[in-house]
Amino acid sequence: MSKNNFKSILILGPTASGKTKIGVQIAYRFNGEIISADSRQVYIGLDIGTGKDLAEYSIVSPPVPYHLIDIVSPKHEFSLYEFIQHFNSVFELITNKGKLPIIVGGTGMYLEAILEKHKLPVAPPNFALREELQNLGLEELQDKLISLRGKVHNTTDLLDRERLIRAIEITEAEKQGCPYVCATEIYPLVIGISHEREVLKIRISQRLKKRLEEGLIDEVKRLREEGITDERLYQLGLEYRYVLWYLQGRIKNKNDLFQKLRSAIWEFSRRQMMWFRRFERKGIKINWFCPDDIEKIIEIIKRAKYD
């Protein structure tokens, strides 16, 4: 890689792999700032369940600046389109300061939009259409989306009612000639952080135990008291969904909560790795390391920067 071939560093990996700590160390060494590419850390008040670990940004002095964390209320459904808008603005801000953007995250949809420069329609909520669609059954929604699009590339849209409605909403906006937004060109050096399977399982267990001890259940209780509906909590990810079920009595005790949630997080980490392998099949070069390989990571960045 020649000297000017990367303008950013993108650090990806499954949950509990240690991406944030690596990102902070790299940002400190290379005069960088962190851009979070996590679909839940954007939400204010979702702290323990999303693993913001904000103290990690202060393990160096001065602390490393971070962006796209704690920017919207959890009552607001933050879209991929909004993420790209915010991302483009922050990326420009960091580069204009002469600093290096360090993108850190594991949300496959966000990373794919950045790496592949997806063209996204500007489709704000259409509440009249949503009200109309709420009266339709799942199969009727599926038929409507297929009739509008002809072919559905993302089959997961067909399996979830809320995603179906949103997909129909976007398709209708496209037919009306809505504008589009696209992620800025980032020219990244991509670093992947991973572990052997059994090591990652242990890390997931340890981190979940720590989060429960730190008050994950109380966090969900507080969010409910602040007016976050159970339906919304269900949408906000595994930790909030399973703790909600525990509070509703659908999961009987804390040990059962731990066991079920741990298995769900492990399965989620496997799906994340499927996203990353798909990136590689599309020709995106990912340089894989363990978190302990920080000096090797520093070296590969230096070579890419100065060779």
Secondary structure, 3 states (H helix, E strand, C coil): CCCCCCCEEEEECCCCCCHHHHHHHHHHHCCEEEEECCCCCCECCCCCCCCCCHHHHHCCCCCCCEECCCCECCCCCCCHHHHHHHHHHHHHHHHHCCCEEEEEECCHHHHHHHHCCCEEECCCCCHHHHHHHCCCCHHHHHHHHHHHHCCCCCHHHHCCHHHHHHHHHHHHHHHCCCCEEECCCCCEEEEEECCCHHHHHHHHHHHHHHHHHHCHHHHHHHHHHCCCCHHHHHHCCHHHHHHHHHHCCCCCCHHHHHHHHHHHHHHHHHHHHHHHHHHHHCCCCCEEECHHHHHHHHHHHHHHHHC
